[in-house]
Amino acid sequence: MKRYGRGPARWLWRLILALALAAAAVAALYLTRGYRMYRQAVEQKSIEQAAAELRAAPDFTPLGQLPQTYLDAVIAVEDHRFYEHGGVDGIAICRAVWVDVTSLSFAEGGSTITQQLAKNLFFTQQKTFERKFAEVFAAFALERQLSKDEILELYVNSIYFGSGYYSIGAAAAGYFGKAPALLTAGECTVLAGLPNAPSAYAPGADPTLALQRQRQVLRKMVKYGKLTQQQADAIAAEPVFGPTQS
């Protein structure tokens, strides 16, 4: 007796296998290119050199001089599993890949704080698959050589806050006229939200958007147990900007 459907099913499995092999070949190509990019970067400037240069900046702020509220806010909004992963968050990457594939864009990066530090220290901001793989290799190297606190310290001293401010020290002085240690909880949570989209959220550009972003930061802090809802509400009610920025 002739069996209908067996031929098409066989061809379907062959197509799926071919597509899987093609995807694996492309991934291997980008993986190789990414590793080569990573090696070139660290050969030009070692992790020790890059960290030393950053620490020598006049506006560098040691971790001990940063308010805990600011550090909690950064971790909650950027990488809430920061102290648990080894440089790369597999859950975040899977979510980001799904979003990027379905939207046919780089809409979501899935990068950890360590990966973002790797990008800031060694690579450009251009979004390419090679750079993403290079970023992963560099993140693993950073985790091997530095402690989590050192990574966090370097990260907040290397991110862009808008208006030409490339560190938490510069942003605190530029936006609020004070050292980071003197920041209020409201100011801390505003600054923690800026690096996501500094051009849009920078207080000098639109204080209303900056405060909307602050509310998102506070919701994340409540979600991940950094604040109670009552504490978050109190911070949200705090006047952050002066009359000219309100």
C-alpha atoms as one frame of an Amber mdcrd trajectory, in Angstrom:
protein
   0.000   0.000   0.000   1.287   3.444  -0.946   2.007   5.729   2.047   1.001
   9.299   1.347   2.830  12.158   3.054   6.063  10.298   3.728   7.964  12.074
   0.961   6.962  15.651   1.929   7.709  14.960   5.587  11.165  13.689   4.689
  11.866  16.809   2.642  10.625  19.012   5.463  13.072  17.431   7.911  15.860
  17.811   5.372  15.008  21.502   5.001  14.983  22.005   8.760  18.347  20.229
   9.049  19.795  22.331   6.239  18.603  25.533   7.854  20.018  24.450  11.222
  23.382  23.647   9.663  23.411  26.982   7.824  22.593  28.825  11.053  25.366
  26.957  12.871  27.844  27.838  10.120  26.913  31.521  10.287  27.149  31.493
  14.083  30.577  29.838  13.901  31.734  32.487  11.433  30.655  35.357  13.659
  32.030  33.582  16.716  35.434  33.338  15.044  35.353  36.959  13.951  34.242
  38.040  17.401  37.063  36.169  19.089  39.553  37.729  16.668  38.147  41.197
  17.446  38.424  40.497  21.185  42.029  39.310  20.897  43.030  42.363  18.866
  41.428  44.663  21.434  43.156  43.187  24.490  46.482  42.967  22.676  46.328
  46.692  21.984  45.294  47.468  25.563  45.160  44.959  28.399  42.383  44.869
  30.970  44.835  46.160  33.573  45.793  49.104  31.355  42.203  49.960  30.487
  41.155  49.868  34.155  44.150  51.954  35.228  43.412  54.615  32.623  39.810
  54.847  33.775  40.791  55.071  37.448  43.225  57.890  36.615  40.441  60.106
  35.244  39.911  63.266  37.353  36.197  62.572  37.840  36.618  58.877  38.770
  34.523  58.007  41.828  35.434  54.954  43.966  32.607  52.588  44.800  32.772
  53.508  48.489  31.871  57.104  47.654  28.685  56.192  45.802  25.301  56.073
  47.586  23.917  52.574  48.010  20.616  53.767  46.546  22.384  54.648  43.314
  24.167  51.281  43.119  20.947  49.406  43.898  19.141  51.393  41.213  21.799
  50.656  38.588  21.737  46.933  39.287  17.932  46.777  39.353  17.459  48.574
  36.054  20.497  47.317  34.125  21.321  43.803  35.324  19.442  42.483  38.357
  21.312  39.148  38.266  24.686  40.919  38.191  26.058  39.237  41.323  24.825
  35.819  40.203  26.060  35.364  36.626  29.594  34.917  35.313  29.576  37.840
  32.908  26.796  36.781  30.551  23.135  36.295  31.463  21.767  33.425  29.381
  18.153  34.225  30.269  18.507  37.849  29.185  20.263  36.843  25.959  17.525
  34.361  24.996  14.890  37.022  25.610  16.867  39.579  23.596  17.420  37.165
  20.698  13.695  36.461  20.540  12.861  40.188  20.512  15.543  40.953  17.915
  14.533  38.091  15.615  10.827  38.863  15.773  11.422  42.585  15.243  14.221
  42.080  12.675  16.356  44.599  14.536  18.727  45.112  17.453  15.818  46.337
  19.562  17.114  44.614  22.685  20.694  43.777  23.532  20.520  41.542  26.587
  23.915  42.822  27.707  24.978  42.523  31.328  26.816  45.245  33.220  30.025
  43.299  32.538  29.338  43.185  28.810  28.555  46.891  28.754  31.821  47.608
  30.555  33.655  45.469  27.995  32.091  47.526  25.215  32.989  50.805  26.930
  36.598  49.763  27.519  37.442  48.060  24.231  34.886  48.503  21.456  32.791
  51.049  19.604  29.069  51.563  20.109  28.326  50.183  16.633  25.955  47.226
  16.838  27.278  44.244  14.876  27.196  40.501  15.495  30.997  40.367  15.575
  31.134  43.001  18.278  28.492  41.218  20.346  30.557  38.024  20.315  33.736
  39.995  21.074  31.906  41.626  23.957  31.068  38.196  25.392  34.688  37.019
  25.263  35.826  40.277  26.896  33.143  39.961  29.575  34.402  36.510  30.569
  37.951  37.893  30.744  36.814  40.795  32.941  35.054  38.406  35.317  38.207
  36.298  35.599  40.470  39.238  36.422  38.257  41.608  38.397  35.837  41.317
  41.298  32.177  42.126  40.870  32.595  45.347  42.844  35.518  46.395  40.655
  33.443  45.754  37.529  30.533  47.775  38.901  32.880  50.596  39.930  34.462
  50.774  36.475  31.073  50.538  34.784  29.498  53.553  36.502  32.645  55.525
  35.740  32.515  54.736  32.025  28.878  55.125  30.980  27.353  58.063  29.131
  24.745  60.149  30.952  24.054  62.667  28.191  25.130  66.312  27.857  28.777
  65.271  27.478  29.017  63.505  30.882  30.802  60.136  30.715  30.892  59.094
  34.369  28.754  59.240  37.484  31.094  61.888  38.923  30.732  64.140  35.893
  26.964  63.597  35.739  26.416  64.370  39.445  28.444  67.571  39.155  26.940
  68.588  35.826  23.279  67.955  36.561  23.120  68.600  40.301  26.286  70.523
  41.157  27.491  68.071  43.793  29.714  65.071  44.407  28.086  61.637  43.997
  28.287  60.991  47.763  25.891  63.909  48.342  23.205  62.809  45.904  19.697
  62.386  47.271  17.709  59.214  46.627  15.678  61.064  44.001  18.789  62.261
  42.223  20.328  58.782  42.400  17.346  57.152  40.741  17.181  59.808  38.025
  20.849  59.307  37.157  20.510  55.515  37.182  17.924  55.765  34.414  19.816
  58.050  32.039  22.270  55.636  30.309  19.384  53.690  28.751  18.724  56.624
  26.384  20.802  59.628  27.472  19.797  61.880  24.600  16.131  61.483  25.478
  16.257  61.281  29.277  18.961  63.853  30.062  17.454  66.482  32.412  18.790
  69.263  30.227  16.849  67.831  27.274  13.504  67.027  28.896  13.093  66.839
  32.710   9.620  65.343  32.266  11.025  62.342  30.403  13.801  62.057  32.990
  11.195  61.779  35.747   9.155  59.265  33.735  12.271  57.160  33.393  12.891
  57.544  37.137   9.478  55.955  37.791  10.531  52.966  35.677  13.720  52.657
  37.721  11.753  52.765  40.963   9.365  50.071  39.750  12.336  47.838  38.961
  13.807  48.488  42.410  10.545  47.435  44.042  10.260  44.390  41.766  13.728
  43.154  42.685  13.486  43.903  46.389  15.741  46.972  46.555  12.913  49.166
  47.886   9.488  48.765  49.378   6.600  50.373  47.544   6.303  52.936  50.332
   9.977  53.874  49.971   9.639  54.139  46.202   6.607  56.398  46.526   8.499
  58.674  48.909  11.428  58.945  46.488   9.079  59.654  43.572   7.553  62.537
  45.552  10.969  64.083  46.219  11.561  67.327  44.263  14.599  66.612  42.106
  14.820  69.592  39.778  14.685  73.296  40.540  11.959  75.651  39.320  13.643
  76.132  35.958  13.620  72.372  35.267  10.290  71.345  36.720
